[in-house]
Amino acid sequence: MTEREKYLFDLQGYLLIEDVISDADCALAIEKIKERMIPREKTPNGYDPKGTWFHADKLLDVGQPFIDLIDNEKIIPIMKAIIDPTLRLECAYSYTRTKGCPPFEIHGGFRGGSVNFRYNVSNDQIYTGLTVVSFALQDVSAEDGGFACIPGSHKSDFRVPQEDREELFDLNGPLVKCISTPKGSAVIFTETLAHGANSWQNDTPRYGLFYKYNDRAAIYADQNHWRPNQDAFDMMTEEQKCYFNTAWQAFGPDGRHNTVSEFG
Ligand SMILES: O=C(O)CCC(=O)C(=O)O
């Protein structure tokens, strides 16, 4: 991680990295997401998306290009620098949203929560928890909608007051910034950041692709639900399998590699 990247991530709570995925892999990812995506009844925050929001889970089971993104060479050194040298990949999924979809309400923005939502810096070292890589499979301009956040909010020691939430977390309000992302780039953002997504305004749907990493010792998502299937493991390198080890810190299984019996 360069000094510039460290500065920007600490300042903003997110970082844009360009030229992460090739055009061919963007096209392949969209093709496979289209085959797998299903309509979402309600968004995680209870909105009725009125048929405009789709999701595709367990993308690693589909093979490439998703497998190679597990340990992308431009992303992983940064994740190791800001989370921990030993990482777990919690989940890999897509949200696809079509024109006019309801916004994904701003969430996060308070660093005093659980281990997953930490953010501290000490002795030149960033310590964050659950961290997302949002891959841009197409060009997204700020006017299209898409990823939005309150830069710097990952350092807030206070929760937004409930009565001010609507005003301060207004996706079109002065605190919130929509981020433009060129095709093939990725936004790395800490879940501690106040973030969400604005209503999508482009005729072409937004095929969002999200990988969530965590400290090996921490758990956010259901490990059994998100565990890749055996076909996916068979496609992975030994190094890639390590991202799916069960969460543990002391007295873990011998070696670092995953075996099914770890869950036994
Ligand atoms: O759609 C986005 O860019 C935001 C997604 C998000 O906040 C999430 O998946 O937790």
The ligand as a MOL file (V3000), in Angstrom:
LIG
                    3D

  0  0  0     0  0            999 V3000
M  V30 BEGIN CTAB
M  V30 COUNTS 10 9 0 0 0
M  V30 BEGIN ATOM
M  V30 1 O -24.5250 -0.8630 -3.8930 0
M  V30 2 C -23.5650 -0.4040 -3.2990 0
M  V30 3 O -22.6400 0.1300 -3.8990 0
M  V30 4 C -23.5030 -0.5200 -1.7950 0
M  V30 5 C -23.5830 -1.9420 -1.3540 0
M  V30 6 C -23.5100 -2.0990 0.1140 0
M  V30 7 O -23.5450 -1.1770 0.8690 0
M  V30 8 C -23.3970 -3.4340 0.6720 0
M  V30 9 O -23.4600 -4.4200 -0.0760 0
M  V30 10 O -23.2160 -3.5390 1.9170 0
M  V30 END ATOM
M  V30 BEGIN BOND
M  V30 1 2 1 2
M  V30 2 1 2 3
M  V30 3 1 2 4
M  V30 4 1 4 5
M  V30 5 1 5 6
M  V30 6 2 6 7
M  V30 7 1 6 8
M  V30 8 2 8 9
M  V30 9 1 8 10
M  V30 END BOND
M  V30 END CTAB
M  END
